[in-house]
Amino acid sequence: MPKGFGNIMKQARMMQDKLAKVQEELAHKTVEASSGGGMITALVNGKQELVSIKIDPEVVDPNDVEMLQDLIVAAVNEGIKRSQEMM
């Protein structure tokens, strides 16, 4: 095996280690996104996992559950998008 190849492999391992460390650090960071003018707020971590969701009681209308569902989906999707951008 040529001497240069060993250096390339060492550098590749170092880069993998750095990438793993950065991914671990980002996994502990969160982003927040909201919908409905802040009525629904989603908190998503760097692993694109939903950490929490807050729902303003004013948006809870038993006669319009579909709107609430749509707002939740919009907030979660925006949170995931921001988390991916952070990564």
PyRosetta script that sets phi, psi and omega in degrees:
from pyrosetta import init, pose_from_sequence

init()
pose = pose_from_sequence("MPKGFGNIMKQARMMQDKLAKVQEELAHKTVEASSGGGMITALVNGKQELVSIKIDPEVVDPNDVEMLQDLIVAAVNEGIKRSQEMM")
pose.set_psi(1, 129.0)
pose.set_omega(1, -180.0)
pose.set_phi(2, -63.8)
pose.set_psi(2, 150.2)
pose.set_omega(2, -177.8)
pose.set_phi(3, -59.6)
pose.set_psi(3, -39.2)
pose.set_omega(3, -179.5)
pose.set_phi(4, -63.5)
pose.set_psi(4, -31.8)
pose.set_omega(4, -179.6)
pose.set_phi(5, -65.0)
pose.set_psi(5, -39.3)
pose.set_omega(5, 177.9)
pose.set_phi(6, -61.7)
pose.set_psi(6, -40.0)
pose.set_omega(6, 177.7)
pose.set_phi(7, -65.6)
pose.set_psi(7, -40.1)
pose.set_omega(7, 178.9)
pose.set_phi(8, -62.7)
pose.set_psi(8, -42.9)
pose.set_omega(8, 179.7)
pose.set_phi(9, -65.2)
pose.set_psi(9, -38.9)
pose.set_omega(9, 178.7)
pose.set_phi(10, -64.3)
pose.set_psi(10, -43.4)
pose.set_omega(10, 179.0)
pose.set_phi(11, -64.9)
pose.set_psi(11, -38.8)
pose.set_omega(11, 178.7)
pose.set_phi(12, -63.0)
pose.set_psi(12, -42.5)
pose.set_omega(12, 177.5)
pose.set_phi(13, -63.4)
pose.set_psi(13, -40.8)
pose.set_omega(13, 179.4)
pose.set_phi(14, -63.8)
pose.set_psi(14, -41.0)
pose.set_omega(14, 178.9)
pose.set_phi(15, -65.8)
pose.set_psi(15, -40.2)
pose.set_omega(15, 177.7)
pose.set_phi(16, -62.8)
pose.set_psi(16, -41.5)
pose.set_omega(16, 178.8)
pose.set_phi(17, -62.9)
pose.set_psi(17, -43.8)
pose.set_omega(17, 179.2)
pose.set_phi(18, -63.6)
pose.set_psi(18, -43.4)
pose.set_omega(18, 179.8)
pose.set_phi(19, -62.0)
pose.set_psi(19, -43.2)
pose.set_omega(19, 179.2)
pose.set_phi(20, -62.5)
pose.set_psi(20, -40.3)
pose.set_omega(20, 179.8)
pose.set_phi(21, -65.4)
pose.set_psi(21, -44.5)
pose.set_omega(21, 179.4)
pose.set_phi(22, -63.3)
pose.set_psi(22, -42.7)
pose.set_omega(22, 179.1)
pose.set_phi(23, -62.2)
pose.set_psi(23, -39.6)
pose.set_omega(23, 179.0)
pose.set_phi(24, -66.1)
pose.set_psi(24, -41.3)
pose.set_omega(24, 178.6)
pose.set_phi(25, -63.8)
pose.set_psi(25, -43.6)
pose.set_omega(25, -179.5)
pose.set_phi(26, -67.4)
pose.set_psi(26, -29.6)
pose.set_omega(26, 179.5)
pose.set_phi(27, -62.4)
pose.set_psi(27, -25.9)
pose.set_omega(27, -179.1)
pose.set_phi(28, -90.9)
pose.set_psi(28, -4.5)
pose.set_omega(28, 177.8)
pose.set_phi(29, -93.5)
pose.set_psi(29, 155.5)
pose.set_omega(29, -180.0)
pose.set_phi(30, -130.2)
pose.set_psi(30, 157.6)
pose.set_omega(30, 172.2)
pose.set_phi(31, -126.6)
pose.set_psi(31, 154.1)
pose.set_omega(31, -178.7)
pose.set_phi(32, -121.0)
pose.set_psi(32, 140.7)
pose.set_omega(32, 177.2)
pose.set_phi(33, -141.4)
pose.set_psi(33, 150.1)
pose.set_omega(33, -179.3)
pose.set_phi(34, -136.5)
pose.set_psi(34, 166.2)
pose.set_omega(34, 175.7)
pose.set_phi(35, -142.9)
pose.set_psi(35, 168.3)
pose.set_omega(35, -179.8)
pose.set_phi(36, 63.2)
pose.set_psi(36, 36.1)
pose.set_omega(36, 179.3)
pose.set_phi(37, 66.0)
pose.set_psi(37, 30.6)
pose.set_omega(37, 178.6)
pose.set_phi(38, 92.5)
pose.set_psi(38, 6.6)
pose.set_omega(38, -179.8)
pose.set_phi(39, -71.0)
pose.set_psi(39, -29.7)
pose.set_omega(39, 177.3)
pose.set_phi(40, -123.8)
pose.set_psi(40, 129.0)
pose.set_omega(40, 179.0)
pose.set_phi(41, -127.9)
pose.set_psi(41, 127.3)
pose.set_omega(41, 179.2)
pose.set_phi(42, -112.5)
pose.set_psi(42, 138.4)
pose.set_omega(42, 176.4)
pose.set_phi(43, -113.9)
pose.set_psi(43, 122.3)
pose.set_omega(43, -175.3)
pose.set_phi(44, -125.2)
pose.set_psi(44, 138.1)
pose.set_omega(44, 179.7)
pose.set_phi(45, -92.1)
pose.set_psi(45, 178.6)
pose.set_omega(45, -177.6)
pose.set_phi(46, -67.3)
pose.set_psi(46, -9.5)
pose.set_omega(46, 175.5)
pose.set_phi(47, -93.9)
pose.set_psi(47, 10.7)
pose.set_omega(47, -176.9)
pose.set_phi(48, 60.4)
pose.set_psi(48, 37.1)
pose.set_omega(48, 176.5)
pose.set_phi(49, -106.2)
pose.set_psi(49, 136.2)
pose.set_omega(49, 175.6)
pose.set_phi(50, -71.8)
pose.set_psi(50, 119.7)
pose.set_omega(50, -177.2)
pose.set_phi(51, -92.3)
pose.set_psi(51, -43.5)
pose.set_omega(51, 178.0)
pose.set_phi(52, -156.8)
pose.set_psi(52, 162.6)
pose.set_omega(52, 176.4)
pose.set_phi(53, -140.8)
pose.set_psi(53, 135.0)
pose.set_omega(53, 178.8)
pose.set_phi(54, -116.7)
pose.set_psi(54, 134.2)
pose.set_omega(54, -179.4)
pose.set_phi(55, -123.2)
pose.set_psi(55, 120.7)
pose.set_omega(55, 176.4)
pose.set_phi(56, -68.0)
pose.set_psi(56, 127.6)
pose.set_omega(56, -177.9)
pose.set_phi(57, -55.9)
pose.set_psi(57, -25.8)
pose.set_omega(57, -179.9)
pose.set_phi(58, -64.1)
pose.set_psi(58, -25.5)
pose.set_omega(58, -177.2)
pose.set_phi(59, -85.4)
pose.set_psi(59, -8.4)
pose.set_omega(59, -179.3)
pose.set_phi(60, -83.5)
pose.set_psi(60, 105.5)
pose.set_omega(60, 178.9)
pose.set_phi(61, -125.0)
pose.set_psi(61, 110.8)
pose.set_omega(61, -177.7)
pose.set_phi(62, -58.6)
pose.set_psi(62, -19.8)
pose.set_omega(62, 179.5)
pose.set_phi(63, -88.3)
pose.set_psi(63, -5.3)
pose.set_omega(63, -179.7)
pose.set_phi(64, -141.4)
pose.set_psi(64, 57.7)
pose.set_omega(64, 179.4)
pose.set_phi(65, -63.3)
pose.set_psi(65, -33.3)
pose.set_omega(65, -178.7)
pose.set_phi(66, -59.9)
pose.set_psi(66, -40.2)
pose.set_omega(66, 178.5)
pose.set_phi(67, -63.9)
pose.set_psi(67, -43.2)
pose.set_omega(67, 178.3)
pose.set_phi(68, -59.8)
pose.set_psi(68, -44.6)
pose.set_omega(68, 178.6)
pose.set_phi(69, -60.4)
pose.set_psi(69, -44.0)
pose.set_omega(69, 179.6)
pose.set_phi(70, -62.2)
pose.set_psi(70, -41.4)
pose.set_omega(70, 179.5)
pose.set_phi(71, -65.7)
pose.set_psi(71, -38.9)
pose.set_omega(71, 178.2)
pose.set_phi(72, -64.0)
pose.set_psi(72, -46.9)
pose.set_omega(72, 179.5)
pose.set_phi(73, -60.6)
pose.set_psi(73, -43.1)
pose.set_omega(73, -179.3)
pose.set_phi(74, -62.9)
pose.set_psi(74, -44.0)
pose.set_omega(74, -179.4)
pose.set_phi(75, -65.8)
pose.set_psi(75, -43.5)
pose.set_omega(75, -180.0)
pose.set_phi(76, -64.8)
pose.set_psi(76, -44.8)
pose.set_omega(76, 179.7)
pose.set_phi(77, -62.4)
pose.set_psi(77, -39.8)
pose.set_omega(77, 178.0)
pose.set_phi(78, -66.9)
pose.set_psi(78, -38.4)
pose.set_omega(78, 177.1)
pose.set_phi(79, -62.9)
pose.set_psi(79, -42.9)
pose.set_omega(79, 178.1)
pose.set_phi(80, -64.2)
pose.set_psi(80, -42.2)
pose.set_omega(80, 178.9)
pose.set_phi(81, -59.9)
pose.set_psi(81, -44.8)
pose.set_omega(81, 180.0)
pose.set_phi(82, -66.9)
pose.set_psi(82, -36.0)
pose.set_omega(82, 177.6)
pose.set_phi(83, -64.6)
pose.set_psi(83, -41.2)
pose.set_omega(83, 178.3)
pose.set_phi(84, -65.2)
pose.set_psi(84, -38.9)
pose.set_omega(84, 178.2)
pose.set_phi(85, -65.3)
pose.set_psi(85, -36.3)
pose.set_omega(85, 177.8)
pose.set_phi(86, -63.6)
pose.set_psi(86, -39.4)
pose.set_omega(86, -179.5)
pose.set_phi(87, -66.8)
pose.dump_pdb("model.pdb")
